[in-house]
Each structure stands twice: as C-alpha cells, then as structure tokens.
C-alpha cells in the first residue's frame, strides 16, 4: 500500500512536470503566434468600423503605437489614403508595407486572389532574421471594394524566454521531485500505518482473541473500520460464549434423558420385566424421556432451518380467538397436575391470515416460558386484543422479572436468564424460535418487564390480504 501511494504520487508529479515542459517550452512559440494572429484580426475588425465612421486617424495611430504595428489604408485604386509606420524606416526595419521593403501592391494582388477577402501570411525579414505577420483585408464587398487595409507586425521570437524557462523548470523539476518523494513517503506511511495496525490486530482476532479492541489511527475511515471490527469481535465473542453455553445446556439436557433411558431399560431387564405394573411405569418414563429428546432435536433443527432461510410459510385464514381457547384448554392438564392457573382474556372474534401451525408454536413457546418463570404464584395470563396495528397477543407471568441487560438479550439464541427455573422442562431455544417465526412473518414483537413484577411477552399479527375470508 505504501509503495502504491508513493508511486501514484510520483507519477502525478511527473505528469505535471511533463505538461509544464511541453506547453511552456515546445509549444510556447506556436501559442504566441496564434494569440498574436487572433489579436491582429480583432484589431483589424475594430479598425474597419472606425474607418467607416470617418473619424479614424487618431484611433489608428494609437493602435499602431500600442501594438508595434504598421498600418496602410489604400482606396479602391490602390492609392494610399492613410499610413502609420510604428516600426521605423530604414534597411533594418521590420515593415513590409513601408520603406525599402515596400510590398503593399504585391500584398494587395495576393489579397485579390483570396476568396474570403482576407490574407494572413508570415514573411521573414532576412536583414533582421525576424518573422513578420502580415494581415490584409478588403474594406467592403470583395467584388466592389471600398479600399484595402494592410497591417504589419513582428512576431517576436521567444527563444530567449524559452531558455530562461528551461533553466527555471529544470530547477523546479529537481525541487519538486525531491519534495514529492518526501511528501509521498510521509503520506504513504501515515495512511498505511492504521491499516497495518488494524491488520495486525485482525490477525489476533483470527487466532481467537475476541477481546481485542481495534485502533483506527485518527482518520475517519480507519476509525470507522476499527469501530466496526471491534463491534464484530464483541459479537463473535458473544456468539462464541452462547455456543459454549448451548453445548453445555444441550449436553446436560441430553445426558439426563439418556441416563434415565439406560437406567429404566436396565430396570425393566433386571427387575420389573415380570411385573406388569412396574414395567408399565418404567416404560412410561422411557417414552417421556424419548419425547424430551425428540423435542430438543426438533427445536435445534427448526431453529437451523429458520436461520438458513429454508423454512416457508403456509398462510391460512382462521379465528385467533378460537385457536387461543383450544391452546389454553390443552394446558388445563398441567393446571391439575402442577397447580398452574391459566387465564385467557379476549375481546371477540379475531380473523387472521398467517401460518397457523407456526403461530401456535409461538404461543406455546411463550406459555412454556411463562411457566418456567411464573414463580410461586404459578399464574399465567394470556390476552388477545384488537389494536390499530392488528391483533395483539400477550402472555404475562408473575415471576421475578428481568433487568435491562437481560431484556436486551432475551430473544438471542442460546441465551438463558439466570432466573430460569426447571419446574417444566424445555430445550432452552423457545424464544429464539419465537423470534425467527415472527421475523419470518414480519410481525412486530417484544417484551415488557419490571424486576419483581413479572414479564409480558407480546406480538402483533398485522392485517394481511384475505384476513377476513
């Protein structure tokens, strides 16, 4: 990176210097000649306007002196009517239309041969070795001319100026190359330093150091990159901790039923094989533990499908109030056995259009979570209400509640609150599945909780086409 920055900077300086050399040295004379010609044409146009106005003598003299220009005006019979020699007379004069080198008639003859009535030429004065710009034009129409305007001005050679510029540019070139080298090395080093630093820190991240904090180096882009990588390392560290927790929790959840399966199978083999009552009890435990294993595996597979985008929705129209009553009734058995009390409150029929099976899974997971955190009161409140946003479903427990840190992470996969009670067994992935299903539906959801006052998990089923069908 340092080499590229230095290289491009040097290339830029060299390109600037080349342009200066080309335009200031090679093309300087051509630029001068073109500009001088353009000025002469502009002056000639203004002189013709002054001539036609009748009051032109003073203006012509001023322009001749200001521009080192000889002026000759002749009538239609080629007789001189006005003449100004601003270059001086004599054998060394640079004028071609006055003095011994008078070529006015020759110029007029060439002018008459031009289609446009304008003649622009360059002649070299052998005596002075100076190029002379000659301009001639017809005053009035070419076929019926009122007269002729002839101008003569030297094209000053710029060779002396070019030599001076060469020396100056040579010195400037050497100085600029040295300055460019120093600046490019300094700039490339300063620009590359934060990138090199971030790269070294990223290597530590790649080797498993997730607690590293990236430093930017003072530049906005580098600081932004460092902040992003620091956040990424924090998230990777958090996910890594969660994955370790998942392995620990899953291992614990798997070890217990597997141990019980093995133990009760040995009991049936060694003790209760001939006792129908005992055998039935032991087989029932094996069946329950098998169901528990199946639920754990299914939850892990379902969560994986949701996160990989392989799960699709099968939307149907149904009444949410009726479905809530059916779900609540299924939990009545738990009420009789363990003393849990489930209260359902609805505000009337609630037709919805969504995936009934997955939404039922969401509700059951929220109820199971409430059972786990319900505390000593063992009361769970389920509520359905119509809101401007849609049908709002909420499940409230009367447990210990959650602090702000727990609230911000409660839906994260693998996360489990420290207030967790194992009164009702679960896989620990219920809320992660709830989050995945509701996001798949694009439904809003959340949790409200106060420490010591329980928690309320809720979601809103937004209106969909076909909800009333």
ABEGO torsion letter per residue (X at the ends): XAAAAAAAAAAAAAAAAAAAAAAAAAAAAAAAAAAAAAAAAAAAAAAAAAAAAGBAAAAAAAAAAAAGBBBBBBBAAGBBABBBBAAEBEAABABAABEAABAAAAAAAAAAABAAGBBBBBBBBAAAGBBBBBBBBBBEBAABBAEBBBBBBBBBBAAAAAAAAAAAAAAAAAAAAAAAAAAAAAAAAAAAAAAAAAAAAAAAAAAGBAABBBBAGGBAAAAAAAAAAAAAAAAAAAAAAAAAAAAAAAAAAAAAAAAAAAAAAAAAAAAAAABAAAAAAAAAAAAAAAAAAAAAAAAAAAAAAAAAGABBBBBBBBBAAAAAAAAAAAAAAAAAAAGBBBBBBBAEBBBBBBBAAAAAAAAAAAAAAAAAAAEAAGBBBBBBBBBAAEBBBBBBBABAEBBAAAAAAAABBGBBBAABBAABBBAGAAAAAAAAAAAAAGBBBEBBBBBGAEBBBBBBBBBBBGAAX
